[in-house]
């Protein structure tokens, strides 16, 4: 698969969910999982980030619309990796993620 940069962002709500439990295991390059949350009463485009079943928080509201629509309509794959870890930052800025759009590599003749 080929990776193309899609977005980079912090994890919104990191201090309100299980971020503190997972913090020591969040290293640069670690893979995270995305899941749409269409029944979210605050944001119909909500996307949750998980690490091994722990809810870390959300893709920020200003960044999630296109990603949510692509996930909703299927056929698109993404890879999420931890990009930055900084314990000295405000909890909402401690973890930054990068999201890649995955596409099959074209075969050369």
Secondary structure, DSSP 8 states (H G I E B T S, - for coil): -EEEEEEEEEEETGGGTTHHHHGGG--TT-EEEEEE-TT-SS-TT-EEEEETTEEEEEE-GGG-HHHHHHHHT-S-EEEEEEEEE-TTS-GGGSEEEEEEEEE------
